[in-house]
Amino acid sequence: NWVGKARVAARTHTLNSRMKAGFGSMSHVKLYTPTAERLSAGILCFDVRGLTPPEVVDRLRAKRIIVTATPYSPSYARVSPSIVNTPGEIDKTLTAIGSLR
């Protein structure tokens, strides 16, 4: 069963679009990655009001959700949904980020 680049790209965009839509409903989250599919792919950079990127990373890691902080200044939290993730995992991540206040 061949996966292929087109299917990988489509899946990546689908999962990232789901996450971007979820971020859009969170007033305490600022998404820096463009929402237009043609301008973004598999990495979403964001801030959670009142928390530093390392705090976001630590709080989500405690819930067994892996995000990282960008290594440059200014730093942002970032998440990278990919073909190994399920829509349920995206929803779990959004719920966890939604609870960060």
C-alpha positions in Angstrom: 0.0 0.0 0.0 1.8 3.1 -1.2 1.3 6.3 0.8 2.9 8.8 -1.6 3.7 12.5 -1.3 0.3 13.7 -2.3 -1.5 11.7 0.4 1.0 12.7 3.0 0.6 16.4 2.0 -3.2 16.1 2.0 -3.3 14.4 5.4 -0.9 17.0 6.9 -3.0 19.9 5.6 -6.2 18.3 6.9 -4.9 17.8 10.4 -3.3 21.2 10.5 -6.5 22.9 9.2 -8.4 21.1 12.0 -6.0 22.5 14.6 -6.0 26.0 13.1 -9.8 26.0 13.2 -9.7 25.0 16.9 -7.2 27.7 17.7 -9.5 30.2 16.1 -12.1 29.6 18.8 -9.7 30.2 21.6 -9.4 33.8 22.7 -6.4 33.1 24.9 -4.4 31.6 22.0 -2.7 33.6 19.3 -1.8 31.7 16.1 1.2 33.0 14.1 1.1 30.5 11.3 -1.0 31.7 8.4 -4.4 30.0 8.1 -4.3 29.9 4.3 -3.3 26.3 3.3 -1.1 27.6 0.5 1.0 29.5 3.0 1.5 26.9 5.6 2.0 23.1 6.0 3.0 21.1 9.0 4.2 23.4 11.8 1.9 25.7 13.8 3.4 28.4 16.0 1.3 29.9 18.7 1.2 31.7 22.1 -1.0 31.1 25.1 -1.8 34.3 26.9 -0.1 34.5 30.3 2.3 31.6 29.6 5.8 31.5 28.2 6.5 28.9 25.4 8.5 26.7 27.9 5.6 26.8 30.3 3.2 25.7 27.5 5.6 22.9 26.6 5.9 21.7 30.2 2.2 21.8 30.9 1.3 19.9 27.7 4.1 17.4 28.2 2.6 16.6 31.6 -0.5 15.6 29.7 1.7 13.4 27.3 1.3 15.9 24.4 4.5 16.8 22.6 5.0 20.4 21.6 8.3 22.4 21.4 9.4 25.9 21.7 11.0 27.6 18.7 14.8 28.2 19.3 14.8 31.8 18.1 13.7 35.1 19.4 10.9 35.7 19.8 10.1 32.2 20.8 6.7 30.6 20.3 5.2 27.2 21.2 4.9 25.0 18.1 3.0 21.8 17.3 3.4 19.7 14.2 0.4 17.5 13.4 1.5 14.9 10.8 0.4 11.6 9.2 1.1 9.7 12.4 -1.6 11.6 14.2 -5.4 11.0 14.3 -8.2 13.5 14.4 -8.8 12.4 17.9 -5.3 13.3 18.9 -5.7 16.7 17.4 -8.9 17.2 19.4 -7.2 16.0 22.6 -4.4 18.5 22.0 -6.9 21.3 21.3 -8.8 20.5 24.5 -5.5 20.5 26.5 -4.4 23.9 25.0 -7.9 25.2 25.6 -7.5 24.4 29.3 -4.3 26.4 29.6 -5.3 29.6 31.4 
